[in-house]
Amino acid sequence: MQLELELNGKRRTFDAAKSDVLLDVLRRNGYTGPKRGCDTGACGMCTVQIDGEPAMSCVTPVARADGSSVETIEGLGSQDDLHPIQAAFVDNSALQCGFCIPGMIMRSKALLEENPDPSEAEVREALSDNLCRCTGYKKIVEAVLDAADRMDGDAALAADGGTVALDREYPTRRGEGESR
């Protein structure tokens, strides 16, 4: 079958098997930002936006994506001109191995488009479907809150090198407040 979609703002057509999921087609065609983590939609590493909504590309049949607008991490800023969310992740040291970060950033982008001034609790809830095995999530949440300020035009925190203070550790799936 032919998969037609608007990918990162450009009309694209890809060959796809009916049994393919969107992640298969993206990665076969050089879009390696969405990562293959679980193949069950449980980890969020493959998160992309489909028609402006976060979606797990590892469980999205190509037929569901056909005709849609799809955005991957490759559609955000470039190495020389980072998107404010990407810059906030870098400036807040919100990455370690980096494997989960594309999905985290795409989920964060969806949140900030829907709610440009989220609370800490709203950030934590939005990111609850995305797993990170390296961090305690604190810096990731700080980065998203910082990105919200930057995207609102208030980059004062970034200018003076400050970070957003959090009132507690990120709750993990193992229990409230446990660190990883």
VMD Tcl script that builds the backbone (N, CA, C; Angstrom):
set m [mol new atoms 540]
animate dup $m
set s [atomselect $m all]
$s set {name element resname resid chain x y z} {
  {N N MET 1 A 0.838 -1.180 0.000}
  {CA C MET 1 A 0.000 0.000 0.000}
  {C C MET 1 A 0.881 1.241 0.000}
  {N N GLN 2 A 0.319 2.335 -0.385}
  {CA C GLN 2 A 1.001 3.615 -0.337}
  {C C GLN 2 A 0.498 4.378 0.887}
  {N N LEU 3 A 1.414 4.775 1.749}
  {CA C LEU 3 A 1.085 5.578 2.916}
  {C C LEU 3 A 1.360 7.027 2.549}
  {N N GLU 4 A 0.319 7.837 2.554}
  {CA C GLU 4 A 0.470 9.256 2.251}
  {C C GLU 4 A 0.191 10.047 3.518}
  {N N LEU 5 A 1.101 10.939 3.828}
  {CA C LEU 5 A 0.909 11.783 4.995}
  {C C LEU 5 A 1.709 13.065 4.855}
  {N N GLU 6 A 1.366 14.003 5.683}
  {CA C GLU 6 A 2.173 15.215 5.803}
  {C C GLU 6 A 3.121 14.932 6.960}
  {N N LEU 7 A 4.396 14.782 6.643}
  {CA C LEU 7 A 5.395 14.431 7.649}
  {C C LEU 7 A 6.293 15.627 7.895}
  {N N ASN 8 A 6.240 16.142 9.107}
  {CA C ASN 8 A 7.050 17.307 9.491}
  {C C ASN 8 A 6.869 18.454 8.500}
  {N N GLY 9 A 5.609 18.648 8.084}
  {CA C GLY 9 A 5.271 19.781 7.232}
  {C C GLY 9 A 5.424 19.551 5.737}
  {N N LYS 10 A 5.847 18.360 5.323}
  {CA C LYS 10 A 6.028 18.079 3.892}
  {C C LYS 10 A 5.188 16.876 3.493}
  {N N ARG 11 A 4.532 16.963 2.344}
  {CA C ARG 11 A 3.756 15.847 1.834}
  {C C ARG 11 A 4.699 14.721 1.442}
  {N N ARG 12 A 4.460 13.517 1.950}
  {CA C ARG 12 A 5.332 12.373 1.673}
  {C C ARG 12 A 4.480 11.153 1.362}
  {N N THR 13 A 5.026 10.271 0.537}
  {CA C THR 13 A 4.409 8.988 0.224}
  {C C THR 13 A 5.446 7.905 0.467}
  {N N PHE 14 A 5.038 6.861 1.178}
  {CA C PHE 14 A 5.930 5.758 1.511}
  {C C PHE 14 A 5.273 4.440 1.125}
  {N N ASP 15 A 6.085 3.462 0.749}
  {CA C ASP 15 A 5.596 2.106 0.571}
  {C C ASP 15 A 5.453 1.494 1.957}
  {N N ALA 16 A 4.349 0.806 2.176}
  {CA C ALA 16 A 4.115 0.181 3.477}
  {C C ALA 16 A 3.295 -1.078 3.289}
  {N N ALA 17 A 3.563 -2.043 4.125}
  {CA C ALA 17 A 2.724 -3.240 4.177}
  {C C ALA 17 A 1.532 -2.927 5.073}
  {N N LYS 18 A 0.413 -3.549 4.798}
  {CA C LYS 18 A -0.775 -3.303 5.629}
  {C C LYS 18 A -0.529 -3.694 7.083}
  {N N SER 19 A 0.404 -4.611 7.308}
  {CA C SER 19 A 0.711 -5.055 8.675}
  {C C SER 19 A 1.686 -4.127 9.392}
  {N N ASP 20 A 2.265 -3.151 8.675}
  {CA C ASP 20 A 3.216 -2.227 9.301}
  {C C ASP 20 A 2.531 -1.320 10.307}
  {N N VAL 21 A 3.306 -0.928 11.293}
  {CA C VAL 21 A 2.901 0.164 12.177}
  {C C VAL 21 A 3.696 1.394 11.745}
  {N N LEU 22 A 3.240 2.550 12.147}
  {CA C LEU 22 A 3.864 3.793 11.718}
  {C C LEU 22 A 5.352 3.831 12.048}
  {N N LEU 23 A 5.738 3.337 13.212}
  {CA C LEU 23 A 7.146 3.343 13.602}
  {C C LEU 23 A 8.010 2.603 12.584}
  {N N ASP 24 A 7.537 1.463 12.076}
  {CA C ASP 24 A 8.292 0.700 11.077}
  {C C ASP 24 A 8.591 1.558 9.849}
  {N N VAL 25 A 7.583 2.216 9.344}
  {CA C VAL 25 A 7.733 3.026 8.130}
  {C C VAL 25 A 8.655 4.218 8.387}
  {N N LEU 26 A 8.466 4.881 9.504}
  {CA C LEU 26 A 9.318 6.031 9.818}
  {C C LEU 26 A 10.783 5.617 9.883}
  {N N ARG 27 A 11.089 4.601 10.643}
  {CA C ARG 27 A 12.481 4.196 10.833}
  {C C ARG 27 A 13.101 3.658 9.544}
  {N N ARG 28 A 12.327 2.919 8.739}
  {CA C ARG 28 A 12.838 2.430 7.455}
  {C C ARG 28 A 13.215 3.583 6.517}
  {N N ASN 29 A 12.586 4.731 6.721}
  {CA C ASN 29 A 12.805 5.862 5.838}
  {C C ASN 29 A 13.655 6.961 6.464}
  {N N GLY 30 A 14.431 6.596 7.481}
  {CA C GLY 30 A 15.426 7.505 8.039}
  {C C GLY 30 A 14.965 8.389 9.178}
  {N N TYR 31 A 13.736 8.250 9.622}
  {CA C TYR 31 A 13.249 9.033 10.754}
  {C C TYR 31 A 13.469 8.190 12.013}
  {N N THR 32 A 14.658 8.318 12.577}
  {CA C THR 32 A 15.059 7.459 13.688}
  {C C THR 32 A 14.879 8.122 15.049}
  {N N GLY 33 A 14.309 9.321 15.077}
  {CA C GLY 33 A 14.034 9.988 16.353}
  {C C GLY 33 A 13.086 9.173 17.219}
  {N N PRO 34 A 11.933 8.754 16.678}
  {CA C PRO 34 A 11.063 7.886 17.473}
  {C C PRO 34 A 11.771 6.544 17.703}
  {N N LYS 35 A 11.918 6.173 18.941}
  {CA C LYS 35 A 12.680 4.968 19.297}
  {C C LYS 35 A 11.774 3.754 19.457}
  {N N ARG 36 A 12.342 2.592 19.189}
  {CA C ARG 36 A 11.634 1.339 19.420}
  {C C ARG 36 A 12.001 0.888 20.829}
  {N N GLY 37 A 11.012 0.889 21.705}
  {CA C GLY 37 A 11.262 0.500 23.077}
  {C C GLY 37 A 10.560 -0.790 23.441}
  {N N CYS 38 A 9.240 -0.794 23.359}
  {CA C CYS 38 A 8.483 -1.939 23.875}
  {C C CYS 38 A 7.627 -2.642 22.831}
  {N N ASP 39 A 7.267 -1.954 21.782}
  {CA C ASP 39 A 6.357 -2.474 20.749}
  {C C ASP 39 A 4.963 -2.780 21.276}
  {N N THR 40 A 4.608 -2.224 22.427}
  {CA C THR 40 A 3.274 -2.450 22.990}
  {C C THR 40 A 2.576 -1.149 23.395}
  {N N GLY 41 A 3.228 -0.011 23.167}
  {CA C GLY 41 A 2.639 1.268 23.558}
  {C C GLY 41 A 2.762 1.558 25.038}
  {N N ALA 42 A 3.660 0.873 25.726}
  {CA C ALA 42 A 3.774 1.023 27.175}
  {C C ALA 42 A 4.874 1.965 27.628}
  {N N CYS 43 A 5.837 2.302 26.758}
  {CA C CYS 43 A 6.986 3.076 27.243}
  {C C CYS 43 A 7.040 4.516 26.736}
  {N N GLY 44 A 6.382 4.822 25.626}
  {CA C GLY 44 A 6.342 6.187 25.116}
  {C C GLY 44 A 7.550 6.625 24.316}
  {N N MET 45 A 8.533 5.766 24.115}
  {CA C MET 45 A 9.745 6.166 23.404}
  {C C MET 45 A 9.494 6.444 21.934}
  {N N CYS 46 A 8.407 5.940 21.403}
  {CA C CYS 46 A 8.084 6.109 19.985}
  {C C CYS 46 A 7.067 7.225 19.753}
  {N N THR 47 A 6.823 8.067 20.757}
  {CA C THR 47 A 5.777 9.078 20.662}
  {C C THR 47 A 6.038 10.066 19.536}
  {N N VAL 48 A 5.002 10.266 18.732}
  {CA C VAL 48 A 4.964 11.275 17.678}
  {C C VAL 48 A 3.653 12.025 17.861}
  {N N GLN 49 A 3.426 13.037 17.056}
  {CA C GLN 49 A 2.117 13.682 17.052}
  {C C GLN 49 A 1.421 13.333 15.753}
  {N N ILE 50 A 0.187 12.884 15.854}
  {CA C ILE 50 A -0.654 12.636 14.691}
  {C C ILE 50 A -1.832 13.597 14.785}
  {N N ASP 51 A -1.908 14.464 13.784}
  {CA C ASP 51 A -2.940 15.509 13.773}
  {C C ASP 51 A -2.960 16.273 15.099}
  {N N GLY 52 A -1.760 16.556 15.610}
  {CA C GLY 52 A -1.616 17.369 16.805}
  {C C GLY 52 A -1.777 16.642 18.121}
  {N N GLU 53 A -2.037 15.356 18.092}
  {CA C GLU 53 A -2.223 14.576 19.322}
  {C C GLU 53 A -1.070 13.603 19.498}
  {N N PRO 54 A -0.577 13.420 20.731}
  {CA C PRO 54 A 0.489 12.435 20.933}
  {C C PRO 54 A -0.023 11.028 20.647}
  {N N ALA 55 A 0.830 10.244 19.991}
  {CA C ALA 55 A 0.456 8.872 19.648}
  {C C ALA 55 A 1.691 7.985 19.732}
  {N N MET 56 A 1.485 6.770 20.165}
  {CA C MET 56 A 2.554 5.784 20.221}
  {C C MET 56 A 2.658 5.152 18.827}
  {N N SER 57 A 3.707 5.479 18.113}
  {CA C SER 57 A 3.829 5.020 16.723}
  {C C SER 57 A 4.071 3.519 16.616}
  {N N CYS 58 A 4.502 2.875 17.692}
  {CA C CYS 58 A 4.754 1.421 17.644}
  {C C CYS 58 A 3.472 0.608 17.610}
  {N N VAL 59 A 2.349 1.210 17.948}
  {CA C VAL 59 A 1.073 0.504 17.921}
  {C C VAL 59 A 0.057 1.191 17.011}
  {N N THR 60 A 0.514 2.156 16.208}
  {CA C THR 60 A -0.375 2.870 15.295}
  {C C THR 60 A -0.307 2.215 13.919}
  {N N PRO 61 A -1.362 1.525 13.507}
  {CA C PRO 61 A -1.355 0.915 12.175}
  {C C PRO 61 A -1.197 1.991 11.101}
  {N N VAL 62 A -0.507 1.647 10.020}
  {CA C VAL 62 A -0.290 2.645 8.967}
  {C C VAL 62 A -1.614 3.169 8.424}
  {N N ALA 63 A -2.644 2.330 8.399}
  {CA C ALA 63 A -3.943 2.779 7.901}
  {C C ALA 63 A -4.488 3.933 8.741}
  {N N ARG 64 A -4.199 3.929 10.034}
  {CA C ARG 64 A -4.649 5.017 10.926}
  {C C ARG 64 A -3.924 6.314 10.613}
  {N N ALA 65 A -2.659 6.223 10.205}
  {CA C ALA 65 A -1.856 7.422 9.926}
  {C C ALA 65 A -2.054 7.941 8.509}
  {N N ASP 66 A -2.562 7.099 7.614}
  {CA C ASP 66 A -2.716 7.489 6.215}
  {C C ASP 66 A -3.569 8.745 6.099}
  {N N GLY 67 A -3.042 9.738 5.385}
  {CA C GLY 67 A -3.752 10.993 5.183}
  {C C GLY 67 A -3.613 11.986 6.324}
  {N N SER 68 A -2.895 11.610 7.365}
  {CA C SER 68 A -2.748 12.454 8.555}
  {C C SER 68 A -1.533 13.363 8.466}
  {N N SER 69 A -1.486 14.279 9.397}
  {CA C SER 69 A -0.305 15.102 9.606}
  {C C SER 69 A 0.465 14.470 10.761}
  {N N VAL 70 A 1.726 14.106 10.508}
  {CA C VAL 70 A 2.553 13.443 11.512}
  {C C VAL 70 A 3.771 14.315 11.777}
  {N N GLU 71 A 4.074 14.510 13.049}
  {CA C GLU 71 A 5.268 15.259 13.417}
  {C C GLU 71 A 6.137 14.393 14.306}
  {N N THR 72 A 7.415 14.321 13.940}
  {CA C THR 72 A 8.406 13.605 14.739}
  {C C THR 72 A 9.375 14.619 15.320}
  {N N ILE 73 A 10.264 14.166 16.169}
  {CA C ILE 73 A 11.279 15.038 16.757}
  {C C ILE 73 A 12.111 15.710 15.674}
  {N N GLU 74 A 12.277 15.042 14.526}
  {CA C GLU 74 A 13.040 15.632 13.424}
  {C C GLU 74 A 12.354 16.876 12.855}
  {N N GLY 75 A 11.067 17.041 13.125}
  {CA C GLY 75 A 10.327 18.192 12.634}
  {C C GLY 75 A 10.428 19.414 13.528}
  {N N LEU 76 A 11.073 19.268 14.671}
  {CA C LEU 76 A 11.255 20.419 15.560}
  {C C LEU 76 A 12.515 21.157 15.132}
  {N N GLY 77 A 13.176 21.816 16.038}
  {CA C GLY 77 A 14.352 22.603 15.709}
  {C C GLY 77 A 15.495 21.797 15.127}
  {N N SER 78 A 16.515 22.515 14.692}
  {CA C SER 78 A 17.720 21.878 14.158}
  {C C SER 78 A 18.833 21.973 15.199}
  {N N GLN 79 A 19.954 21.368 14.892}
  {CA C GLN 79 A 21.080 21.403 15.825}
  {C C GLN 79 A 21.546 22.846 16.060}
  {N N ASP 80 A 21.411 23.678 15.037}
  {CA C ASP 80 A 21.828 25.072 15.155}
  {C C ASP 80 A 20.737 25.989 15.680}
  {N N ASP 81 A 19.497 25.523 15.666}
  {CA C ASP 81 A 18.360 26.347 16.082}
  {C C ASP 81 A 17.350 25.464 16.800}
  {N N LEU 82 A 17.621 25.164 18.068}
  {CA C LEU 82 A 16.776 24.265 18.839}
  {C C LEU 82 A 15.397 24.859 19.085}
  {N N HIS 83 A 14.396 24.000 19.102}
  {CA C HIS 83 A 13.051 24.383 19.537}
  {C C HIS 83 A 13.169 24.742 21.025}
  {N N PRO 84 A 12.353 25.651 21.541}
  {CA C PRO 84 A 12.446 26.003 22.972}
  {C C PRO 84 A 12.356 24.810 23.928}
  {N N ILE 85 A 11.590 23.790 23.570}
  {CA C ILE 85 A 11.516 22.612 24.444}
  {C C ILE 85 A 12.848 21.874 24.424}
  {N N GLN 86 A 13.423 21.705 23.250}
  {CA C GLN 86 A 14.725 21.043 23.150}
  {C C GLN 86 A 15.777 21.828 23.930}
  {N N ALA 87 A 15.792 23.145 23.764}
  {CA C ALA 87 A 16.766 23.986 24.471}
  {C C ALA 87 A 16.593 23.869 25.983}
  {N N ALA 88 A 15.349 23.821 26.447}
  {CA C ALA 88 A 15.094 23.698 27.887}
  {C C ALA 88 A 15.585 22.352 28.417}
  {N N PHE 89 A 15.418 21.283 27.641}
  {CA C PHE 89 A 15.922 19.976 28.065}
  {C C PHE 89 A 17.447 20.010 28.185}
  {N N VAL 90 A 18.120 20.633 27.222}
  {CA C VAL 90 A 19.583 20.732 27.272}
  {C C VAL 90 A 20.011 21.591 28.455}
  {N N ASP 91 A 19.425 22.777 28.570}
  {CA C ASP 91 A 19.843 23.719 29.612}
  {C C ASP 91 A 19.552 23.218 31.023}
  {N N ASN 92 A 18.561 22.369 31.176}
  {CA C ASN 92 A 18.209 21.832 32.494}
  {C C ASN 92 A 18.809 20.451 32.739}
  {N N SER 93 A 19.716 20.025 31.860}
  {CA C SER 93 A 20.351 18.694 31.982}
  {C C SER 93 A 19.311 17.597 32.159}
  {N N ALA 94 A 18.259 17.655 31.341}
  {CA C ALA 94 A 17.138 16.736 31.470}
  {C C ALA 94 A 17.293 15.500 30.589}
  {N N LEU 95 A 18.516 15.086 30.392}
  {CA C LEU 95 A 18.743 13.884 29.607}
  {C C LEU 95 A 19.988 13.193 30.104}
  {N N GLN 96 A 19.951 11.903 30.009}
  {CA C GLN 96 A 21.144 11.132 30.348}
  {C C GLN 96 A 21.500 10.288 29.138}
  {N N CYS 97 A 20.949 9.110 28.999}
  {CA C CYS 97 A 21.281 8.322 27.807}
  {C C CYS 97 A 20.610 8.905 26.572}
  {N N GLY 98 A 19.480 9.587 26.736}
  {CA C GLY 98 A 18.798 10.255 25.639}
  {C C GLY 98 A 17.800 9.401 24.888}
  {N N PHE 99 A 17.713 8.119 25.201}
  {CA C PHE 99 A 16.851 7.226 24.438}
  {C C PHE 99 A 15.375 7.615 24.538}
  {N N CYS 100 A 14.919 8.034 25.691}
  {CA C CYS 100 A 13.508 8.377 25.883}
  {C C CYS 100 A 13.181 9.817 25.504}
  {N N ILE 101 A 14.197 10.643 25.316}
  {CA C ILE 101 A 13.994 12.081 25.177}
  {C C ILE 101 A 13.146 12.476 23.968}
  {N N PRO 102 A 13.325 11.886 22.783}
  {CA C PRO 102 A 12.437 12.306 21.686}
  {C C PRO 102 A 10.956 12.132 22.029}
  {N N GLY 103 A 10.599 11.013 22.636}
  {CA C GLY 103 A 9.212 10.802 23.033}
  {C C GLY 103 A 8.770 11.772 24.110}
  {N N MET 104 A 9.645 12.029 25.086}
  {CA C MET 104 A 9.331 12.994 26.149}
  {C C MET 104 A 9.095 14.389 25.556}
  {N N ILE 105 A 9.944 14.783 24.621}
  {CA C ILE 105 A 9.812 16.114 24.019}
  {C C ILE 105 A 8.525 16.202 23.201}
  {N N MET 106 A 8.199 15.165 22.446}
  {CA C MET 106 A 6.972 15.205 21.649}
  {C C MET 106 A 5.737 15.225 22.546}
  {N N ARG 107 A 5.765 14.476 23.646}
  {CA C ARG 107 A 4.645 14.503 24.597}
  {C C ARG 107 A 4.566 15.878 25.269}
  {N N SER 108 A 5.720 16.463 25.599}
  {CA C SER 108 A 5.759 17.796 26.207}
  {C C SER 108 A 5.218 18.842 25.251}
  {N N LYS 109 A 5.566 18.724 23.986}
  {CA C LYS 109 A 5.080 19.671 22.976}
  {C C LYS 109 A 3.561 19.632 22.902}
  {N N ALA 110 A 2.998 18.429 22.900}
  {CA C ALA 110 A 1.539 18.298 22.862}
  {C C ALA 110 A 0.906 18.957 24.090}
  {N N LEU 111 A 1.500 18.725 25.255}
  {CA C LEU 111 A 0.992 19.348 26.480}
  {C C LEU 111 A 1.024 20.864 26.364}
  {N N LEU 112 A 2.166 21.418 25.975}
  {CA C LEU 112 A 2.317 22.874 25.960}
  {C C LEU 112 A 1.481 23.536 24.866}
  {N N GLU 113 A 1.162 22.807 23.821}
  {CA C GLU 113 A 0.251 23.349 22.810}
  {C C GLU 113 A -1.174 23.409 23.340}
  {N N GLU 114 A -1.537 22.430 24.142}
  {CA C GLU 114 A -2.878 22.382 24.727}
  {C C GLU 114 A -2.983 23.295 25.949}
  {N N ASN 115 A -1.918 23.332 26.741}
  {CA C ASN 115 A -1.915 24.079 27.994}
  {C C ASN 115 A -0.569 24.791 28.126}
  {N N PRO 116 A -0.475 26.045 27.681}
  {CA C PRO 116 A 0.815 26.734 27.676}
  {C C PRO 116 A 1.369 27.086 29.063}
  {N N ASP 117 A 0.569 26.935 30.103}
  {CA C ASP 117 A 1.026 27.259 31.449}
  {C C ASP 117 A 0.636 26.144 32.419}
  {N N PRO 118 A 1.203 24.945 32.223}
  {CA C PRO 118 A 0.796 23.822 33.070}
  {C C PRO 118 A 1.390 23.915 34.472}
  {N N SER 119 A 0.695 23.306 35.394}
  {CA C SER 119 A 1.233 23.165 36.748}
  {C C SER 119 A 2.203 21.988 36.739}
  {N N GLU 120 A 2.946 21.869 37.803}
  {CA C GLU 120 A 3.848 20.725 37.946}
  {C C GLU 120 A 3.070 19.414 37.873}
  {N N ALA 121 A 1.925 19.358 38.532}
  {CA C ALA 121 A 1.103 18.147 38.520}
  {C C ALA 121 A 0.616 17.825 37.104}
  {N N GLU 122 A 0.268 18.839 36.338}
  {CA C GLU 122 A -0.186 18.608 34.961}
  {C C GLU 122 A 0.954 18.098 34.078}
  {N N VAL 123 A 2.169 18.578 34.309}
  {CA C VAL 123 A 3.323 18.072 33.564}
  {C C VAL 123 A 3.544 16.608 33.913}
  {N N ARG 124 A 3.523 16.297 35.200}
  {CA C ARG 124 A 3.731 14.922 35.636}
  {C C ARG 124 A 2.678 13.985 35.037}
  {N N GLU 125 A 1.431 14.422 35.027}
  {CA C GLU 125 A 0.359 13.603 34.457}
  {C C GLU 125 A 0.570 13.413 32.955}
  {N N ALA 126 A 0.922 14.475 32.240}
  {CA C ALA 126 A 1.125 14.390 30.789}
  {C C ALA 126 A 2.256 13.431 30.438}
  {N N LEU 127 A 3.280 13.381 31.272}
  {CA C LEU 127 A 4.436 12.529 30.998}
  {C C LEU 127 A 4.303 11.119 31.583}
  {N N SER 128 A 3.190 10.831 32.197}
  {CA C SER 128 A 3.048 9.547 32.906}
  {C C SER 128 A 3.077 8.333 31.981}
  {N N ASP 129 A 2.846 8.511 30.693}
  {CA C ASP 129 A 2.913 7.380 29.762}
  {C C ASP 129 A 4.294 7.196 29.154}
  {N N ASN 130 A 5.226 8.063 29.503}
  {CA C ASN 130 A 6.584 7.984 28.964}
  {C C ASN 130 A 7.545 7.567 30.070}
  {N N LEU 131 A 8.250 6.472 29.834}
  {CA C LEU 131 A 9.174 5.953 30.832}
  {C C LEU 131 A 10.603 6.394 30.561}
  {N N CYS 132 A 11.334 6.642 31.628}
  {CA C CYS 132 A 12.764 6.924 31.562}
  {C C CYS 132 A 13.417 6.038 32.614}
  {N N ARG 133 A 14.437 5.322 32.203}
  {CA C ARG 133 A 15.103 4.409 33.139}
  {C C ARG 133 A 16.357 5.003 33.755}
  {N N CYS 134 A 16.760 6.195 33.296}
  {CA C CYS 134 A 18.021 6.781 33.766}
  {C C CYS 134 A 17.834 7.887 34.795}
  {N N THR 135 A 16.737 8.627 34.711}
  {CA C THR 135 A 16.592 9.800 35.567}
  {C C THR 135 A 15.519 9.565 36.617}
  {N N GLY 136 A 15.405 10.480 37.519}
  {CA C GLY 136 A 14.324 10.477 38.493}
  {C C GLY 136 A 13.194 11.376 38.047}
  {N N TYR 137 A 13.214 11.827 36.802}
  {CA C TYR 137 A 12.197 12.680 36.166}
  {C C TYR 137 A 12.228 14.127 36.639}
  {N N LYS 138 A 12.886 14.421 37.725}
  {CA C LYS 138 A 12.859 15.781 38.265}
  {C C LYS 138 A 13.332 16.794 37.229}
  {N N LYS 139 A 14.473 16.548 36.605}
  {CA C LYS 139 A 15.003 17.489 35.631}
  {C C LYS 139 A 14.150 17.554 34.372}
  {N N ILE 140 A 13.498 16.464 34.021}
  {CA C ILE 140 A 12.599 16.473 32.866}
  {C C ILE 140 A 11.415 17.393 33.153}
  {N N VAL 141 A 10.829 17.271 34.329}
  {CA C VAL 141 A 9.706 18.139 34.704}
  {C C VAL 141 A 10.171 19.588 34.764}
  {N N GLU 142 A 11.355 19.830 35.323}
  {CA C GLU 142 A 11.906 21.191 35.351}
  {C C GLU 142 A 12.036 21.745 33.936}
  {N N ALA 143 A 12.502 20.914 33.018}
  {CA C ALA 143 A 12.698 21.345 31.638}
  {C C ALA 143 A 11.373 21.725 30.982}
  {N N VAL 144 A 10.338 20.954 31.226}
  {CA C VAL 144 A 9.039 21.251 30.614}
  {C C VAL 144 A 8.481 22.559 31.175}
  {N N LEU 145 A 8.604 22.757 32.471}
  {CA C LEU 145 A 8.143 24.017 33.067}
  {C C LEU 145 A 8.960 25.199 32.550}
  {N N ASP 146 A 10.260 25.000 32.387}
  {CA C ASP 146 A 11.127 26.034 31.816}
  {C C ASP 146 A 10.720 26.319 30.370}
  {N N ALA 147 A 10.455 25.273 29.603}
  {CA C ALA 147 A 10.029 25.445 28.205}
  {C C ALA 147 A 8.721 26.232 28.133}
  {N N ALA 148 A 7.808 25.982 29.056}
  {CA C ALA 148 A 6.550 26.730 29.084}
  {C C ALA 148 A 6.839 28.217 29.255}
  {N N ASP 149 A 7.765 28.550 30.152}
  {CA C ASP 149 A 8.148 29.952 30.339}
  {C C ASP 149 A 8.772 30.520 29.070}
  {N N ARG 150 A 9.656 29.763 28.448}
  {CA C ARG 150 A 10.331 30.225 27.233}
  {C C ARG 150 A 9.338 30.444 26.097}
  {N N MET 151 A 8.407 29.529 25.960}
  {CA C MET 151 A 7.454 29.621 24.866}
  {C C MET 151 A 6.444 30.726 25.110}
  {N N ASP 152 A 6.322 31.128 26.352}
  {CA C ASP 152 A 5.449 32.236 26.715}
  {C C ASP 152 A 6.185 33.564 26.559}
  {N N GLY 153 A 7.448 33.499 26.123}
  {CA C GLY 153 A 8.232 34.710 25.949}
  {C C GLY 153 A 8.966 35.130 27.205}
  {N N ASP 154 A 8.844 34.365 28.293}
  {CA C ASP 154 A 9.521 34.713 29.529}
  {C C ASP 154 A 10.739 33.815 29.696}
  {N N ALA 155 A 11.872 34.251 29.176}
  {CA C ALA 155 A 13.096 33.458 29.257}
  {C C ALA 155 A 14.008 33.947 30.375}
  {N N ALA 156 A 13.450 34.646 31.339}
  {CA C ALA 156 A 14.271 35.198 32.413}
  {C C ALA 156 A 15.019 34.112 33.178}
  {N N LEU 157 A 14.352 32.992 33.447}
  {CA C LEU 157 A 15.023 31.909 34.159}
  {C C LEU 157 A 16.225 31.400 33.379}
  {N N ALA 158 A 16.040 31.216 32.079}
  {CA C ALA 158 A 17.131 30.703 31.251}
  {C C ALA 158 A 18.270 31.716 31.177}
  {N N ALA 159 A 17.938 32.988 31.127}
  {CA C ALA 159 A 18.960 34.024 30.975}
  {C C ALA 159 A 19.906 34.076 32.168}
  {N N ASP 160 A 19.377 33.839 33.369}
  {CA C ASP 160 A 20.262 33.914 34.534}
  {C C ASP 160 A 20.756 32.544 34.977}
  {N N GLY 161 A 20.464 31.511 34.166}
  {CA C GLY 161 A 20.972 30.168 34.465}
  {C C GLY 161 A 20.185 29.446 35.532}
  {N N GLY 162 A 19.057 30.006 35.964}
  {CA C GLY 162 A 18.257 29.377 37.011}
  {C C GLY 162 A 17.446 28.216 36.488}
  {N N THR 163 A 16.861 27.471 37.402}
  {CA C THR 163 A 15.978 26.372 37.044}
  {C C THR 163 A 14.692 26.520 37.833}
  {N N VAL 164 A 13.696 25.778 37.432}
  {CA C VAL 164 A 12.415 25.796 38.106}
  {C C VAL 164 A 12.497 24.870 39.317}
  {N N ALA 165 A 12.127 25.373 40.477}
  {CA C ALA 165 A 12.174 24.560 41.696}
  {C C ALA 165 A 10.953 23.649 41.756}
  {N N LEU 166 A 11.158 22.417 42.116}
  {CA C LEU 166 A 10.063 21.474 42.263}
  {C C LEU 166 A 9.863 21.158 43.735}
  {N N ASP 167 A 8.614 20.868 44.081}
  {CA C ASP 167 A 8.321 20.642 45.488}
  {C C ASP 167 A 8.467 19.191 45.923}
  {N N ARG 168 A 8.663 18.247 44.965}
  {CA C ARG 168 A 8.864 16.860 45.357}
  {C C ARG 168 A 9.421 16.074 44.180}
  {N N GLU 169 A 9.848 14.865 44.452}
  {CA C GLU 169 A 10.362 13.996 43.394}
  {C C GLU 169 A 9.220 13.537 42.499}
  {N N TYR 170 A 9.564 13.127 41.300}
  {CA C TYR 170 A 8.572 12.615 40.355}
  {C C TYR 170 A 8.044 11.271 40.834}
  {N N PRO 171 A 6.711 11.099 40.868}
  {CA C PRO 171 A 6.173 9.802 41.280}
  {C C PRO 171 A 6.450 8.771 40.198}
  {N N THR 172 A 6.949 7.632 40.597}
  {CA C THR 172 A 7.242 6.572 39.646}
  {C C THR 172 A 6.105 5.571 39.641}
  {N N ARG 173 A 6.163 4.640 38.714}
  {CA C ARG 173 A 5.128 3.610 38.658}
  {C C ARG 173 A 5.257 2.656 39.837}
  {N N ARG 174 A 6.420 2.686 40.509}
  {CA C ARG 174 A 6.605 1.790 41.663}
  {C C ARG 174 A 5.997 2.375 42.923}
  {N N GLY 175 A 5.761 3.667 42.944}
  {CA C GLY 175 A 5.191 4.253 44.135}
  {C C GLY 175 A 5.563 5.726 44.246}
  {N N GLU 176 A 4.770 6.462 44.918}
  {CA C GLU 176 A 4.962 7.892 45.075}
  {C C GLU 176 A 6.294 8.213 45.699}
  {N N GLY 177 A 7.052 9.071 45.001}
  {CA C GLY 177 A 8.283 9.590 45.560}
  {C C GLY 177 A 9.505 8.678 45.511}
  {N N GLU 178 A 9.364 7.426 45.064}
  {CA C GLU 178 A 10.527 6.550 44.984}
  {C C GLU 178 A 11.424 7.012 43.855}
  {N N SER 179 A 12.697 7.016 44.070}
  {CA C SER 179 A 13.601 7.377 43.004}
  {C C SER 179 A 14.060 6.113 42.285}
  {N N ARG 180 A 14.538 6.316 41.066}
  {CA C ARG 180 A 14.968 5.158 40.267}
  {C C ARG 180 A 16.444 5.001 40.333}
}
mol reanalyze $m
mol bondsrecalc $m
mol representation Tube
mol addrep $m
